[in-house]
Amino acid sequence: MSVVSLSLFKAHIGHDEVIESGALGNLASGTDELLQHYLDTAEERVIALLGRPLSDFTTIPASVKQAILLLAAHDFENREAFLIGVSGSETPNSVVDRLRPYRIEVTGRVIE
């Protein structure tokens, strides 16, 4: 279960504008499973970037939740491995920037 609710993610991507409930038969209900999958994979990536489990936090910081939303929305908008004919740059409020204060940094050699 993701720390970001499915309803928050739907609001973030404007889900109701994409597929209305009951539209196209069962497509709208099947979309919930796909959106939850995007949240789950985004959370896994955030855990890997942080270098620690989210259970380490008493309360999940809003910046961590926002990083999950950004990654999940990216997967929702870009379903293929490659983007062709698109140029861009990382925004100042990127995922890495949002996670940096909470990341466990490991540098050098650990002496046993």
N, CA, C and O atoms as a GROMACS GRO file, in nm:
protein
  448
    1MET      N    1   0.085  -0.118   0.000
    1MET     CA    2   0.000   0.000   0.000
    1MET      C    3   0.089   0.124   0.000
    1MET      O    4   0.176   0.140   0.086
    2SER      N    5   0.066   0.208  -0.095
    2SER     CA    6   0.147   0.329  -0.110
    2SER      C    7   0.116   0.431  -0.001
    2SER      O    8   0.004   0.436   0.050
    3VAL      N    9   0.214   0.512   0.033
    3VAL     CA   10   0.194   0.619   0.131
    3VAL      C   11   0.116   0.735   0.069
    3VAL      O   12   0.068   0.823   0.140
    4VAL      N   13   0.103   0.734  -0.062
    4VAL     CA   14   0.023   0.834  -0.133
    4VAL      C   15  -0.107   0.765  -0.174
    4VAL      O   16  -0.105   0.659  -0.236
    5SER      N   17  -0.218   0.826  -0.139
    5SER     CA   18  -0.348   0.765  -0.170
    5SER      C   19  -0.378   0.772  -0.320
    5SER      O   20  -0.332   0.862  -0.390
    6LEU      N   21  -0.455   0.676  -0.365
    6LEU     CA   22  -0.497   0.673  -0.504
    6LEU      C   23  -0.579   0.798  -0.538
    6LEU      O   24  -0.568   0.852  -0.648
    7SER      N   25  -0.661   0.843  -0.444
    7SER     CA   26  -0.743   0.962  -0.472
    7SER      C   27  -0.656   1.087  -0.488
    7SER      O   28  -0.686   1.172  -0.572
    8LEU      N   29  -0.548   1.099  -0.409
    8LEU     CA   30  -0.457   1.213  -0.425
    8LEU      C   31  -0.386   1.206  -0.560
    8LEU      O   32  -0.370   1.308  -0.627
    9PHE      N   33  -0.345   1.087  -0.599
    9PHE     CA   34  -0.278   1.071  -0.729
    9PHE      C   35  -0.374   1.106  -0.843
    9PHE      O   36  -0.334   1.172  -0.939
   10LYS      N   37  -0.499   1.063  -0.832
   10LYS     CA   38  -0.598   1.096  -0.935
   10LYS      C   39  -0.616   1.248  -0.945
   10LYS      O   40  -0.627   1.302  -1.055
   11ALA      N   41  -0.620   1.315  -0.831
   11ALA     CA   42  -0.633   1.461  -0.832
   11ALA      C   43  -0.509   1.524  -0.896
   11ALA      O   44  -0.520   1.621  -0.970
   12HIS      N   45  -0.391   1.468  -0.866
   12HIS     CA   46  -0.265   1.521  -0.919
   12HIS      C   47  -0.262   1.514  -1.071
   12HIS      O   48  -0.217   1.609  -1.136
   13ILE      N   49  -0.308   1.404  -1.129
   13ILE     CA   50  -0.302   1.389  -1.275
   13ILE      C   51  -0.429   1.435  -1.344
   13ILE      O   52  -0.438   1.429  -1.467
   14GLY      N   53  -0.528   1.481  -1.268
   14GLY     CA   54  -0.653   1.523  -1.329
   14GLY      C   55  -0.727   1.405  -1.388
   14GLY      O   56  -0.779   1.413  -1.499
   15HIS      N   57  -0.732   1.295  -1.315
   15HIS     CA   58  -0.787   1.169  -1.363
   15HIS      C   59  -0.928   1.181  -1.417
   15HIS      O   60  -0.960   1.120  -1.519
   16ASP      N   61  -1.014   1.257  -1.352
   16ASP     CA   62  -1.152   1.268  -1.397
   16ASP      C   63  -1.161   1.331  -1.535
   16ASP      O   64  -1.257   1.307  -1.608
   17GLU      N   65  -1.062   1.410  -1.571
   17GLU     CA   66  -1.060   1.467  -1.705
   17GLU      C   67  -1.014   1.365  -1.808
   17GLU      O   68  -1.045   1.378  -1.926
   18VAL      N   69  -0.940   1.262  -1.763
   18VAL     CA   70  -0.886   1.162  -1.854
   18VAL      C   71  -0.991   1.056  -1.884
   18VAL      O   72  -1.024   1.032  -2.000
   19ILE      N   73  -1.044   0.993  -1.780
   19ILE     CA   74  -1.144   0.888  -1.797
   19ILE      C   75  -1.251   0.906  -1.690
   19ILE      O   76  -1.223   0.893  -1.571
   20GLU      N   77  -1.370   0.934  -1.732
   20GLU     CA   78  -1.480   0.951  -1.638
   20GLU      C   79  -1.528   0.814  -1.592
   20GLU      O   80  -1.520   0.716  -1.665
   21SER      N   81  -1.578   0.809  -1.469
   21SER     CA   82  -1.629   0.685  -1.414
   21SER      C   83  -1.739   0.630  -1.503
   21SER      O   84  -1.830   0.703  -1.541
   22GLY      N   85  -1.730   0.504  -1.537
   22GLY     CA   86  -1.831   0.439  -1.621
   22GLY      C   87  -1.807   0.458  -1.770
   22GLY      O   88  -1.880   0.400  -1.852
   23ALA      N   89  -1.708   0.538  -1.807
   23ALA     CA   90  -1.681   0.560  -1.950
   23ALA      C   91  -1.613   0.438  -2.010
   23ALA      O   92  -1.534   0.371  -1.944
   24LEU      N   93  -1.644   0.411  -2.132
   24LEU     CA   94  -1.581   0.302  -2.208
   24LEU      C   95  -1.588   0.168  -2.136
   24LEU      O   96  -1.491   0.093  -2.133
   25GLY      N   97  -1.703   0.138  -2.079
   25GLY     CA   98  -1.722   0.010  -2.012
   25GLY      C   99  -1.639  -0.001  -1.887
   25GLY      O  100  -1.650   0.083  -1.798
   26ASN      N  101  -1.555  -0.105  -1.878
   26ASN     CA  102  -1.475  -0.131  -1.758
   26ASN      C  103  -1.339  -0.062  -1.761
   26ASN      O  104  -1.259  -0.080  -1.669
   27LEU      N  105  -1.311   0.017  -1.862
   27LEU     CA  106  -1.180   0.080  -1.872
   27LEU      C  107  -1.152   0.170  -1.752
   27LEU      O  108  -1.040   0.171  -1.701
   28ALA      N  109  -1.251   0.246  -1.708
   28ALA     CA  110  -1.230   0.337  -1.595
   28ALA      C  111  -1.193   0.261  -1.468
   28ALA      O  112  -1.103   0.302  -1.395
   29SER      N  113  -1.261   0.150  -1.440
   29SER     CA  114  -1.230   0.074  -1.318
   29SER      C  115  -1.096   0.003  -1.330
   29SER      O  116  -1.024  -0.010  -1.231
   30GLY      N  117  -1.061  -0.043  -1.449
   30GLY     CA  118  -0.931  -0.106  -1.469
   30GLY      C  119  -0.817  -0.007  -1.456
   30GLY      O  120  -0.704  -0.045  -1.425
   31THR      N  121  -0.846   0.119  -1.478
   31THR     CA  122  -0.744   0.222  -1.467
   31THR      C  123  -0.696   0.237  -1.323
   31THR      O  124  -0.579   0.268  -1.300
   32ASP      N  125  -0.784   0.216  -1.226
   32ASP     CA  126  -0.742   0.226  -1.085
   32ASP      C  127  -0.627   0.132  -1.055
   32ASP      O  128  -0.533   0.170  -0.985
   33GLU      N  129  -0.633   0.011  -1.106
   33GLU     CA  130  -0.525  -0.085  -1.083
   33GLU      C  131  -0.395  -0.037  -1.146
   33GLU      O  132  -0.288  -0.050  -1.087
   34LEU      N  133  -0.404   0.019  -1.266
   34LEU     CA  134  -0.286   0.070  -1.334
   34LEU      C  135  -0.227   0.190  -1.258
   34LEU      O  136  -0.106   0.198  -1.240
   35LEU      N  137  -0.313   0.281  -1.215
   35LEU     CA  138  -0.266   0.398  -1.140
   35LEU      C  139  -0.200   0.357  -1.009
   35LEU      O  140  -0.099   0.414  -0.969
   36GLN      N  141  -0.258   0.257  -0.941
   36GLN     CA  142  -0.198   0.207  -0.817
   36GLN      C  143  -0.062   0.145  -0.845
   36GLN      O  144   0.030   0.158  -0.765
   37HIS      N  145  -0.050   0.078  -0.958
   37HIS     CA  146   0.079   0.019  -0.998
   37HIS      C  147   0.184   0.129  -1.016
   37HIS      O  148   0.298   0.114  -0.972
   38TYR      N  149   0.146   0.240  -1.080
   38TYR     CA  150   0.239   0.352  -1.097
   38TYR      C  151   0.282   0.408  -0.961
   38TYR      O  152   0.399   0.441  -0.941
   39LEU      N  153   0.188   0.418  -0.868
   39LEU     CA  154   0.223   0.465  -0.733
   39LEU      C  155   0.319   0.369  -0.665
   39LEU      O  156   0.416   0.412  -0.604
   40ASP      N  157   0.292   0.239  -0.676
   40ASP     CA  158   0.378   0.138  -0.611
   40ASP      C  159   0.520   0.140  -0.667
   40ASP      O  160   0.617   0.134  -0.591
   41THR      N  161   0.532   0.150  -0.800
   41THR     CA  162   0.667   0.151  -0.857
   41THR      C  163   0.739   0.281  -0.823
   41THR      O  164   0.861   0.281  -0.802
   42ALA      N  165   0.666   0.392  -0.819
   42ALA     CA  166   0.728   0.519  -0.782
   42ALA      C  167   0.778   0.514  -0.638
   42ALA      O  168   0.886   0.564  -0.607
   43GLU      N  169   0.700   0.453  -0.551
   43GLU     CA  170   0.741   0.441  -0.411
   43GLU      C  171   0.867   0.354  -0.399
   43GLU      O  172   0.956   0.385  -0.320
   44GLU      N  173   0.874   0.247  -0.477
   44GLU     CA  174   0.994   0.163  -0.476
   44GLU      C  175   1.117   0.243  -0.519
   44GLU      O  176   1.224   0.229  -0.459
   45ARG      N  177   1.102   0.326  -0.620
   45ARG     CA  178   1.215   0.408  -0.667
   45ARG      C  179   1.256   0.510  -0.562
   45ARG      O  180   1.374   0.535  -0.543
   46VAL      N  181   1.158   0.569  -0.493
   46VAL     CA  182   1.190   0.666  -0.388
   46VAL      C  183   1.265   0.597  -0.275
   46VAL      O  184   1.362   0.653  -0.223
   47ILE      N  185   1.224   0.478  -0.236
   47ILE     CA  186   1.293   0.403  -0.131
   47ILE      C  187   1.439   0.377  -0.173
   47ILE      O  188   1.530   0.390  -0.092
   48ALA      N  189   1.458   0.339  -0.299
   48ALA     CA  190   1.594   0.314  -0.348
   48ALA      C  191   1.676   0.442  -0.347
   48ALA      O  192   1.794   0.440  -0.311
   49LEU      N  193   1.616   0.554  -0.387
   49LEU     CA  194   1.689   0.682  -0.386
   49LEU      C  195   1.721   0.729  -0.245
   49LEU      O  196   1.826   0.789  -0.221
   50LEU      N  197   1.631   0.702  -0.152
   50LEU     CA  198   1.654   0.743  -0.013
   50LEU      C  199   1.758   0.655   0.056
   50LEU      O  200   1.828   0.700   0.147
   51GLY      N  201   1.768   0.532   0.012
   51GLY     CA  202   1.860   0.438   0.076
   51GLY      C  203   1.809   0.388   0.210
   51GLY      O  204   1.887   0.339   0.292
   52ARG      N  205   1.679   0.400   0.232
   52ARG     CA  206   1.620   0.350   0.356
   52ARG      C  207   1.469   0.334   0.336
   52ARG      O  208   1.410   0.398   0.249
   53PRO      N  209   1.407   0.249   0.419
   53PRO     CA  210   1.263   0.227   0.405
   53PRO      C  211   1.182   0.346   0.456
   53PRO      O  212   1.228   0.422   0.541
   54LEU      N  213   1.062   0.360   0.405
   54LEU     CA  214   0.975   0.468   0.449
   54LEU      C  215   0.929   0.447   0.593
   54LEU      O  216   0.884   0.541   0.659
   55SER      N  217   0.939   0.325   0.641
   55SER     CA  218   0.902   0.297   0.781
   55SER      C  219   0.997   0.364   0.880
   55SER      O  220   0.968   0.370   0.999
   56ASP      N  221   1.111   0.414   0.831
   56ASP     CA  222   1.204   0.489   0.917
   56ASP      C  223   1.145   0.623   0.962
   56ASP      O  224   1.189   0.680   1.062
   57PHE      N  225   1.048   0.672   0.887
   57PHE     CA  226   0.988   0.802   0.917
   57PHE      C  227   0.868   0.784   1.010
   57PHE      O  228   0.786   0.695   0.990
   58THR      N  229   0.859   0.869   1.111
   58THR     CA  230   0.740   0.871   1.196
   58THR      C  231   0.623   0.924   1.115
   58THR      O  232   0.514   0.867   1.117
   59THR      N  233   0.647   1.033   1.044
   59THR     CA  234   0.551   1.092   0.951
   59THR      C  235   0.623   1.111   0.818
   59THR      O  236   0.734   1.164   0.814
   60ILE      N  237   0.561   1.068   0.710
   60ILE     CA  238   0.624   1.082   0.579
   60ILE      C  239   0.623   1.230   0.541
   60ILE      O  240   0.517   1.292   0.537
   61PRO      N  241   0.741   1.288   0.512
   61PRO     CA  242   0.747   1.428   0.473
   61PRO      C  243   0.670   1.454   0.343
   61PRO      O  244   0.666   1.369   0.254
   62ALA      N  245   0.611   1.572   0.332
   62ALA     CA  246   0.536   1.609   0.213
   62ALA      C  247   0.625   1.604   0.088
   62ALA      O  248   0.578   1.570  -0.020
   63SER      N  249   0.752   1.638   0.103
   63SER     CA  250   0.844   1.636  -0.011
   63SER      C  251   0.864   1.494  -0.065
   63SER      O  252   0.879   1.474  -0.185
   64VAL      N  253   0.864   1.398   0.023
   64VAL     CA  254   0.877   1.258  -0.018
   64VAL      C  255   0.750   1.215  -0.092
   64VAL      O  256   0.758   1.148  -0.195
   65LYS      N  257   0.635   1.253  -0.040
   65LYS     CA  258   0.509   1.221  -0.109
   65LYS      C  259   0.504   1.288  -0.246
   65LYS      O  260   0.457   1.228  -0.343
   66GLN      N  261   0.552   1.412  -0.254
   66GLN     CA  262   0.551   1.484  -0.382
   66GLN      C  263   0.643   1.415  -0.482
   66GLN      O  264   0.611   1.408  -0.600
   67ALA      N  265   0.757   1.365  -0.436
   67ALA     CA  266   0.848   1.292  -0.525
   67ALA      C  267   0.780   1.168  -0.581
   67ALA      O  268   0.796   1.136  -0.698
   68ILE      N  269   0.704   1.098  -0.497
   68ILE     CA  270   0.629   0.980  -0.543
   68ILE      C  271   0.526   1.022  -0.648
   68ILE      O  272   0.512   0.956  -0.751
   69LEU      N  273   0.454   1.131  -0.622
   69LEU     CA  274   0.356   1.181  -0.718
   69LEU      C  275   0.421   1.217  -0.852
   69LEU      O  276   0.369   1.184  -0.958
   70LEU      N  277   0.536   1.284  -0.846
   70LEU     CA  278   0.605   1.324  -0.969
   70LEU      C  279   0.649   1.202  -1.051
   70LEU      O  280   0.631   1.199  -1.173
   71LEU      N  281   0.705   1.103  -0.984
   71LEU     CA  282   0.750   0.982  -1.055
   71LEU      C  283   0.633   0.904  -1.112
   71LEU      O  284   0.638   0.857  -1.226
   72ALA      N  285   0.526   0.889  -1.034
   72ALA     CA  286   0.409   0.815  -1.081
   72ALA      C  287   0.342   0.886  -1.198
   72ALA      O  288   0.300   0.822  -1.294
   73ALA      N  289   0.332   1.019  -1.190
   73ALA     CA  290   0.272   1.096  -1.299
   73ALA      C  291   0.356   1.087  -1.426
   73ALA      O  292   0.303   1.081  -1.537
   74HIS      N  293   0.489   1.085  -1.408
   74HIS     CA  294   0.577   1.069  -1.524
   74HIS      C  295   0.550   0.936  -1.593
   74HIS      O  296   0.539   0.931  -1.715
   75ASP      N  297   0.538   0.829  -1.515
   75ASP     CA  298   0.509   0.698  -1.573
   75ASP      C  299   0.372   0.696  -1.640
   75ASP      O  300   0.354   0.634  -1.745
   76PHE      N  301   0.275   0.765  -1.580
   76PHE     CA  302   0.142   0.772  -1.638
   76PHE      C  303   0.143   0.843  -1.773
   76PHE      O  304   0.079   0.799  -1.868
   77GLU      N  305   0.217   0.953  -1.781
   77GLU     CA  306   0.221   1.032  -1.904
   77GLU      C  307   0.313   0.972  -2.010
   77GLU      O  308   0.291   0.993  -2.130
   78ASN      N  309   0.416   0.898  -1.968
   78ASN     CA  310   0.516   0.844  -2.061
   78ASN      C  311   0.523   0.694  -2.044
   78ASN      O  312   0.605   0.644  -1.966
   79ARG      N  313   0.440   0.623  -2.114
   79ARG     CA  314   0.428   0.479  -2.096
   79ARG      C  315   0.532   0.398  -2.174
   79ARG      O  316   0.538   0.276  -2.161
   80GLU      N  317   0.611   0.463  -2.254
   80GLU     CA  318   0.713   0.395  -2.334
   80GLU      C  319   0.851   0.420  -2.276
   80GLU      O  320   0.870   0.513  -2.197
   81ALA      N  321   0.948   0.337  -2.315
   81ALA     CA  322   1.084   0.350  -2.263
   81ALA      C  323   1.158   0.470  -2.322
   81ALA      O  324   1.252   0.521  -2.260
   82PHE      N  325   1.118   0.515  -2.441
   82PHE     CA  326   1.188   0.625  -2.508
   82PHE      C  327   1.089   0.734  -2.545
   82PHE      O  328   0.974   0.707  -2.581
   83LEU      N  329   1.135   0.858  -2.535
   83LEU     CA  330   1.058   0.974  -2.581
   83LEU      C  331   1.127   1.027  -2.705
   83LEU      O  332   1.246   1.058  -2.702
   84ILE      N  333   1.053   1.038  -2.814
   84ILE     CA  334   1.110   1.084  -2.940
   84ILE      C  335   1.057   1.224  -2.971
   84ILE      O  336   0.937   1.250  -2.957
   85GLY      N  337   1.146   1.312  -3.012
   85GLY     CA  338   1.106   1.446  -3.051
   85GLY      C  339   1.071   1.535  -2.934
   85GLY      O  340   0.999   1.634  -2.949
   86VAL      N  341   1.122   1.501  -2.816
   86VAL     CA  342   1.093   1.578  -2.696
   86VAL      C  343   1.224   1.626  -2.637
   86VAL      O  344   1.317   1.547  -2.619
   87SER      N  345   1.230   1.754  -2.606
   87SER     CA  346   1.348   1.804  -2.535
   87SER      C  347   1.300   1.873  -2.409
   87SER      O  348   1.188   1.924  -2.404
   88GLY      N  349   1.383   1.873  -2.311
   88GLY     CA  350   1.344   1.935  -2.185
   88GLY      C  351   1.460   1.934  -2.090
   88GLY      O  352   1.570   1.890  -2.123
   89SER      N  353   1.434   1.984  -1.973
   89SER     CA  354   1.536   1.982  -1.869
   89SER      C  355   1.469   1.958  -1.735
   89SER      O  356   1.348   1.979  -1.718
   90GLU      N  357   1.548   1.913  -1.642
   90GLU     CA  358   1.498   1.884  -1.510
   90GLU      C  359   1.462   2.015  -1.439
   90GLU      O  360   1.535   2.114  -1.448
   91THR      N  361   1.350   2.015  -1.371
   91THR     CA  362   1.308   2.135  -1.300
   91THR      C  363   1.386   2.150  -1.170
   91THR      O  364   1.440   2.051  -1.119
   92PRO      N  365   1.395   2.269  -1.116
   92PRO     CA  366   1.468   2.290  -0.991
   92PRO      C  367   1.411   2.208  -0.875
   92PRO      O  368   1.483   2.171  -0.783
   93ASN      N  369   1.283   2.181  -0.879
   93ASN     CA  370   1.219   2.102  -0.773
   93ASN      C  371   1.208   1.956  -0.814
   93ASN      O  372   1.101   1.895  -0.801
   94SER      N  373   1.316   1.901  -0.864
   94SER     CA  374   1.314   1.764  -0.913
   94SER      C  375   1.298   1.663  -0.798
   94SER      O  376   1.304   1.699  -0.680
   95VAL      N  377   1.279   1.541  -0.836
   95VAL     CA  378   1.265   1.433  -0.739
   95VAL      C  379   1.389   1.424  -0.650
   95VAL      O  380   1.377   1.414  -0.528
   96VAL      N  381   1.506   1.429  -0.710
   96VAL     CA  382   1.630   1.417  -0.633
   96VAL      C  383   1.644   1.532  -0.534
   96VAL      O  384   1.683   1.511  -0.419
   97ASP      N  385   1.612   1.653  -0.579
   97ASP     CA  386   1.619   1.769  -0.489
   97ASP      C  387   1.524   1.755  -0.371
   97ASP      O  388   1.558   1.791  -0.258
   98ARG      N  389   1.406   1.702  -0.395
   98ARG     CA  390   1.307   1.686  -0.288
   98ARG      C  391   1.350   1.579  -0.187
   98ARG      O  392   1.319   1.589  -0.068
   99LEU      N  393   1.421   1.477  -0.235
   99LEU     CA  394   1.460   1.366  -0.148
   99LEU      C  395   1.594   1.388  -0.078
   99LEU      O  396   1.621   1.325   0.025
  100ARG      N  397   1.676   1.476  -0.131
  100ARG     CA  398   1.813   1.496  -0.078
  100ARG      C  399   1.819   1.515   0.074
  100ARG      O  400   1.905   1.454   0.138
  101PRO      N  401   1.732   1.597   0.135
  101PRO     CA  402   1.744   1.617   0.280
  101PRO      C  403   1.718   1.490   0.362
  101PRO      O  404   1.757   1.483   0.479
  102TYR      N  405   1.652   1.392   0.303
  102TYR     CA  406   1.613   1.272   0.378
  102TYR      C  407   1.696   1.149   0.338
  102TYR      O  408   1.680   1.041   0.395
  103ARG      N  409   1.784   1.168   0.242
  103ARG     CA  410   1.863   1.057   0.188
  103ARG      C  411   1.974   1.019   0.285
  103ARG      O  412   2.034   1.105   0.350
  104ILE      N  413   2.001   0.890   0.294
  104ILE     CA  414   2.114   0.840   0.372
  104ILE      C  415   2.233   0.834   0.276
  104ILE      O  416   2.236   0.754   0.182
  105GLU      N  417   2.330   0.919   0.300
  105GLU     CA  418   2.448   0.925   0.214
  105GLU      C  419   2.556   0.832   0.271
  105GLU      O  420   2.584   0.833   0.391
  106VAL      N  421   2.614   0.754   0.183
  106VAL     CA  422   2.722   0.666   0.224
  106VAL      C  423   2.844   0.706   0.142
  106VAL      O  424   2.845   0.693   0.019
  107THR      N  425   2.946   0.753   0.209
  107THR     CA  426   3.067   0.792   0.139
  107THR      C  427   3.188   0.724   0.204
  107THR      O  428   3.191   0.698   0.324
  108GLY      N  429   3.283   0.696   0.121
  108GLY     CA  430   3.406   0.634   0.174
  108GLY      C  431   3.385   0.489   0.214
  108GLY      O  432   3.283   0.428   0.185
  109ARG      N  433   3.486   0.437   0.281
  109ARG     CA  434   3.486   0.298   0.324
  109ARG      C  435   3.448   0.289   0.471
  109ARG      O  436   3.495   0.368   0.553
  110VAL      N  437   3.364   0.196   0.502
  110VAL     CA  438   3.325   0.174   0.640
  110VAL      C  439   3.428   0.084   0.706
  110VAL      O  440   3.455  -0.025   0.656
  111ILE      N  441   3.487   0.128   0.816
  111ILE     CA  442   3.586   0.049   0.888
  111ILE      C  443   3.514  -0.045   0.983
  111ILE      O  444   3.429  -0.003   1.061
  112GLU      N  445   3.549  -0.169   0.974
  112GLU     CA  446   3.484  -0.270   1.061
  112GLU      C  447   3.555  -0.284   1.192
  112GLU      O  448   3.513  -0.364   1.276
   0.00000   0.00000   0.00000
